[in-house]
Amino acid sequence: MIKGKIDKNLLKQHVRENWKSGLTVAFINIPLSLALAIASGATPVQGIITAFWAGLIGAILGGGHFNIIGPTGALSGILISFAIINGPASLPIIAIASGLIILAFYIFKLDKYIIFIPRSVVQGFTLGVAFMIAFGQIDAMLGINDLQKGENVAQNIILAFSDFSKIRWGIFLIFLGAVAFILLWDKKFKNIPGSIIIAFIGIIAVYIIEWTSIPFDMTILSDRYPKITPRLFNNFYKDLTWAPFLSKKIWSVAFAVAVIGVLETLLSGQIAKQMTKVPFDRSKEVFSLSIANIASGIMGGIPATAALARTALNVKSGGKHRTSGILSAIFLAIIVMFLLTFFKKLPMVIVAAILFVVAIRMSSVKHFIKLIYNEKTAFAITATVAVITVVQDPIAALLVGSFISLLIFVNQVSYGNTEVTLWANAKLQETLLSPEIAERETLESDLIVYKITGTLTYINMPAHLETVGKIKNCKHVVVSLRNAFYADSDGVEYLGELLEILKANNGTVYLAGVNDMLLKAIENEPFYIHKSAEDRIYGRTSEALREIYNV
C-alpha cells in the first residue's frame, strides 16, 4: 500500500513538472509532423500517426528521458524518392522493415559500428537532404498550383522557374516574410517556437480571407490533401501481401533509414546529455527506436527517429523526465482529435516556410567554412556526398562517401607509423618520425632503433619495408615492437622479410619489446626461432642498448 501510494505521488510530481514542456512540444510537433510528412512524400495524417505512436513508444521505452521521436528531415531525403515512385502507402512498409533492421542492430550489438561512418559523410548527406527539404516545396513557395514535380529536386527547381508567368510573387513575398518571422522570433523568444506562431497566423489569415471574401487565393493543406481526418490509425495493409517485403529495393531503403535513424537518435541523446548532464542508455535507445518504427509502420505511419530540435525544445521548456515525451504524445492526440479541422486551413506557403527553416538549421555554415580552411579533404567529401544526394540518390551518396573515406583512411594507414632513433657512442644523436624519414635517402649511424607502432598488417607493412630499405651500413639495428599491438598473418610474413632486408644491408639485427599479443603470432616463425637461438631478443630496447654498448 505504501509503495503504491509513493508511486502515485511520484507520478503526480512527474506530471506536474513536465506537463508544460509536453504541451509545448506537442504544439510544435503538429505543424512540423505535417510538414515533414509532406517533405517525405507521405500524407499529413501519416505524419501525425508517426508523431503519436513513435513518440509515445520512444518516450516509454527509451534509454534517456529527453529524446522526442517522430518524423524528421534527416529521413525525408531518403523517403521522398521512394514515395514518389511507390506512393505514400509504401512508407509504412519501410518503417516496419527499418524497425526490424534496427532490432537486429540491437540484438547483435551492431549499432556501435554505425558510428564509424565518418562525420564528413553524414554532414554531406545532411546538407544534401537540407537542400531537398528547402526546395522540395518549390511550387508552394512560388504559388504554382500545376507544377508536375518529378523525383529530382534540382529538375523541379529548373521547371518551376522555366515559366515566370506562373510565379505568384505575392505568395513568394509571404514565404520570405514567414521565414524571416520564424528566424527573428526564435532569436528573441526561446521558449515558444516561431513555427507555432506563424502556423496559427497563417490559419487565422485564411479564415479572415474566407469570411471577408478578400480576392486573394492561397492553397491550403486540405486543397492538396482533401482526405485529412483526425485519426491515429491508418488501415493501409488491408490488401497487403508479402511481396513488398521480398523486394530488394525495400530493404536497401530500409537499411539506409535504419543507419541514419540510429545515428540521429544517438546524436540527439548525446546532445540532451550535454544539455542536462543526465546520462542515457545507448542500447535501450536503439531498442526503443526499433519498436517505435515497427509500431509506427503497423499503425500506418512512416519511419521515425529522434528529432534534435524537438528534443532540445523539450529540455529548454523544462522537461525533466520521460513523462514529458509521454504527455507530448497524449496532448498531440487530443489536439489533433479536436482541432485537426483547424489545421486543414494551414497554407501550403507556410508549410514551405517551416520546412525551409528546418533545412537552414540542418546545415551549419560556420562548420563548412571551418572545413574549407582546416580540412579540405573532409570538405571535398562533404560536398561530393551532398551533390550526389541531391542529383542522384541519398543511399548512393552514403555508399560513395563511405567508400571514398575508407580509401583515404587506408591510404593514410598504409604509410606506417614509425619512429627511428640514431645512436653513436652510446648517445642519442637524432630522432626521426615518419614524415622526416620520408625526406631522407639513406639512414646511417653506429646504431639505429627502428620502432613499429600500431598494427602489422598487409596494409601498412609494405611501407615499413620501403623505409627499412634506407637503413644501410649500420653495425647494429634494433627493431622495437613495444608499441605494436596486433599482427595478422600477412604482417607476420612482412616482419620476417623486414628483418631479412635489414640483415642484408647492415650488421647485427635485434628484436626488442615483443609483447604477449605479438609473441603468440610470431613465436613459431623461423625468424623468431633463429633470433632466439642467436640470443638477439630483448624484453626492452634499453636492455639491448646496454648489451650492445656494454654499459
Secondary structure, DSSP 8 states (H G I E B T S, - for coil): -HHHHHHHHHHHHHHHHHHHHHHHHHHHHHHHHHHHHHHTT--HHHHHHHHHHHHHHHHHH-SSS---EE--HHHHHHHHHHHHHH-GGGHHHHHHHHHHHHHHHHHTT-HHHHTTS-HHHHHHHHHHHHHHHHHHTHHHHHT-S-----S-HHHHHHHHTS-GGG--HHHHHHHHHHHHHHHHHHHH-SSS-HHHHHHHHHHHHHHHHHHHT-S----BHHHH-TT----S---TTTT--SGGGG-HHHHHHHHHHHHHHHHHHHHHHHHHHHHH-----HHHHHHHHHHHHHHHHHTT----EE-HHHHHHHHHTT--STHHHHHHHHHHHHHHHHHHHHHTT-BHHHHHHHHHHHHHHHS-HHHHHHHHHH-HHHHHHHHHHHHHHHHT-HHHHHHHHHHHHHHHHHHHHTT-EEEEEEEETTEEEEEEEHHHHHH-S-B--SEEEEEEEEEE-TTTHHHHHHHHTTB-S-SEEEEE-TTEEEE-HHHHHHHHHHHHHHHHHSSEEEEE---HHHHHHHTTSHHHHHHHHHT-EESSHHHHHHHHHT-
